[in-house]
Structure formats: structure tokens, C-alpha cells
Amino acid sequence: MSGKEILTLSKLTCPECGHVVELEMPTDACQFFYECEACKALLRPLTGDCCVFCSYGSVKCPPIQAEKSCCDESQPSP
């Protein structure tokens, strides 16, 4: 690692209603969906983004901050 501090808190802003919530991000996985607490909209990553934090968060997800692949397609499906 380059010694760069990895931030794990991000303020997620709902694009539908503007509700903001501060959340702890997973450090080793993508969060593909998030249901807004206020309007119940189901947030999904925008095209080209790996997770909802990269699309709607104040901070990109930890794997992206560390310049690593966030979503490894070689991982087995559940």
C-alpha cells in the first residue's frame, strides 16, 4: 500500500430526494444496492461505477481509493 489513508465513512446522497446519510463502507466488497431511508428509492451504481458509494457518496469506496479492483468477476457466485 502507498501509505495513503483509506477513508471508510461516506455521506451517501439520494438522487431522488436529496436525503443524506453517513455510512461505514465495506472495506473489501462492493455495495451494489442501497434503499434510501427517506423515500425508499433503491439506489444502484451509475454506469461505469462499481458501487453506490462511487456513484452517490462523498468518498469513493475503499478498494477504489486503494487503486485495487473493487468487483472481481472471478469470485464465485453465491
C-alpha positions in Angstrom: 0.0 0.0 0.0 1.2 3.5 -0.7 0.7 4.8 2.8 -2.4 6.7 1.7 -5.1 6.8 4.4 -8.2 4.9 3.3 -11.4 6.6 4.4 -14.3 4.3 5.4 -17.1 6.9 6.1 -19.0 8.3 3.2 -22.1 10.6 3.0 -24.5 8.9 0.6 -26.9 11.4 -1.1 -30.1 10.0 -2.6 -30.5 11.4 -6.1 -34.3 11.1 -5.8 -35.0 13.1 -2.7 -31.6 14.5 -1.6 -31.6 12.7 1.8 -28.1 12.4 3.1 -26.9 9.6 5.5 -23.3 8.9 6.7 -22.4 5.2 6.4 -19.5 3.0 7.1 -18.3 1.4 3.8 -17.3 -2.2 3.5 -13.5 -2.4 3.0 -13.4 -5.5 0.8 -16.6 -5.5 -1.2 -18.9 -3.5 -3.4 -22.3 -2.4 -2.1 -24.5 -2.6 -5.2 -27.8 -1.5 -3.7 -29.0 0.8 -1.0 -32.5 1.7 -0.1 -33.0 5.4 0.8 -34.3 5.7 4.4 -36.4 8.7 3.5 -38.1 7.9 0.1 -37.4 4.2 -0.2 -35.8 4.6 -3.6 -33.5 1.7 -4.5 -30.1 3.2 -5.4 -27.9 1.3 -7.9 -24.5 2.2 -9.2 -24.4 4.5 -12.3 -22.9 3.0 -15.5 -19.1 2.7 -15.1 -19.2 2.8 -11.3 -18.7 -0.3 -9.1 -20.9 0.6 -6.2 -23.4 3.1 -4.8 -20.7 4.9 -2.8 -18.7 5.6 -6.0 -21.9 7.0 -7.6 -23.6 8.8 -4.8 -21.1 9.0 -1.9 -18.9 11.9 -0.8 -15.9 9.4 -0.8 -15.2 6.6 -3.3 -15.2 3.0 -1.9 -12.1 1.7 -0.1 -10.9 -0.7 -2.9 -11.1 2.2 -5.4 -9.2 4.5 -3.0 -6.5 1.9 -2.7 -6.4 1.6 -6.5 -7.5 -2.0 -6.5 -10.2 -3.8 -8.3 -13.4 -3.5 -6.4 -15.6 -6.1 -8.0 -13.6 -9.2 -9.0 -15.6 -11.1 -11.6 -13.5 -14.2 -10.9 -15.1 -14.6 -7.5 -17.6 -17.4 -7.2 -21.3 -16.6 -7.3 -23.3 -17.2 -4.1 
